[in-house]
Amino acid sequence: MLRRTYAWVMRLSASRHAGWALFAIAFAESSFFPIPPDTLLAPMVLTRRELAWRYAAICTAGSVIGGIAGYAIGYSLGGVGHWLLAVSGHPGGEVPLRAQFAKWGVGVILLQGLLPVPYKLLTITTGLAHFPLWKFVAASMVTRGIRFFGVTAVVKRFGPTLLPVIERRLVMVTLTVLALIVGAVIAVRFLH
């Protein structure tokens, strides 16, 4: 199954619909979808290196616009926002973030936007907390831009060399990446 998924992502990343698919995934991940857009951004950069920075911009724009949708869900539809947080495994997840907003303000958005934690948790909670929208959008543009342009730079620089290794050891690479993400999430939760 992993090989089929990998093959599908590589085919999609080479298709003429790649940019739209990336935008849709980045948008959805910021408001309700659990899969990070990096999983499509990286193969797209590997497949079409000449479009790498364009893809980073598309991913950033989709994420910020999706973040605004997540903010709107939290701000206007509090019940739906709480339900989405509960369904995605974060019931009551807004409580610690609200405390962090009170203490750190925009710094929370800047840090959380870089980490491999579900961005929708941050966007919905920011709306639930009625955090100023303009500050949220400005911080989201900065933090998501740093993240996606950073991923693009790393993949563009090292990806072609690593691609044959990744393809030979797909399961091991996938498990390593998942372990790193889980470790980062646990570390963030432990520090809070």
Secondary structure, DSSP 8 states (H G I E B T S, - for coil): -HHHHHHHHHHHHHSTTHHHHHHHHHHHHHHT--S-THHHHHHHHHH-GGGHHHHHHHHHHHHHHHHHHHHHHHHH-HHHHHHHHHHTT-TTTHHHHHHHHHHHTHHHHHHHTTSSS-HHHHHHHHHHTT--HHHHHHHHHHHHHHHHHHHHHHHHHHHHHHHHHHHHTHHHHHHHHHHHHHHHHHHHHHH-
